[in-house]
Structures are given as structure tokens and as C-alpha cells.
Amino acid sequence: MRIQEVIQRPLVTEKGVEKKDNERTLCFAVALDANKTQVKAAVEKFFKVKVEEVRTATFEGKLRRRGRFAGYRSDWKKAYVRLKKGEKVPDFAEI
């Protein structure tokens, strides 16, 4: 799996920005079949930083309705990546 396939996009939310500032933790939406070692390798190669820990969470797609029509959003996976001490936390605007 290529880096672009593993890391789909950064998640810029209020909780994610707080974790980035206080805990050196980055949040990403990643591929459903990506494992922790693939996420770690992708972040280290793409951002040129050292990763201490990777935590992942899988979310089921929610039911969404538009009038009488109903459908489900896609399932997705989130990764929290903590950087080692001394590493510069990248800003997503610099990418």
C-alpha cells in the first residue's frame, strides 16, 4: 500500500487541534485495511518525523435520510499518531 493510500486526509477538528498542541498527537483518516505499522511508516516517511505510538479507531457508517430516501455513509478509520519528544509537530498548512 502506498503512502497516499494509507493516509487519506488529516482530521482538523477542535479535539484534534487540542491534542496536536498539548500532546504532540496528529489525527488522520486512514484506509480501513491499513494497520498500525503501515500508518507509522507512512507518517514517518511523509512528514520526516519519528513516531512513538499509533492508536486506531474504526467507525461504522451512520444512517442518513433525505426525505423518504435512506442510505448509509461509508465505514471509516481514524488514527491518532503520537510523535516522540523533541520532534517538531508539523502544521497541515505547511504541506
Residue pairs with C-beta under 8 A, 6 or more apart in sequence:
1 31
1 33
1 34
1 38
3 42
3 45
3 46
5 31
5 34
6 30
6 31
6 34
6 38
6 39
6 42
7 28
7 29
7 30
7 39
7 42
7 43
7 46
8 28
8 29
8 30
8 31
9 28
9 29
10 16
10 26
10 27
10 28
10 29
10 92
11 27
11 28
11 29
11 78
12 92
13 27
15 27
16 26
16 27
19 25
19 27
19 80
20 26
20 27
20 89
21 89
23 82
24 82
24 83
24 85
24 87
24 89
25 80
25 81
25 82
25 83
26 43
26 80
26 81
26 83
26 89
26 90
27 78
27 79
27 80
27 81
28 39
28 43
28 78
28 79
28 81
29 76
29 77
29 78
29 79
30 39
30 56
30 77
30 78
30 79
31 77
32 58
32 75
32 76
32 77
34 42
34 77
34 79
36 54
36 55
36 56
36 79
39 54
39 56
39 79
39 81
40 51
40 54
40 81
43 49
43 51
43 54
43 81
44 50
44 51
47 90
49 83
49 84
49 87
49 88
49 90
50 83
50 84
50 87
51 81
51 82
51 83
51 84
52 82
52 83
52 84
52 85
53 81
53 82
54 79
54 80
54 81
54 82
55 79
55 80
55 82
56 77
56 78
56 79
56 80
57 77
57 78
57 80
58 75
58 76
58 77
58 78
59 75
59 76
59 77
59 78
60 75
61 72
61 73
61 74
61 75
61 76
62 72
62 73
63 70
63 71
63 72
64 70
64 71
64 72
64 73
65 71
83 89
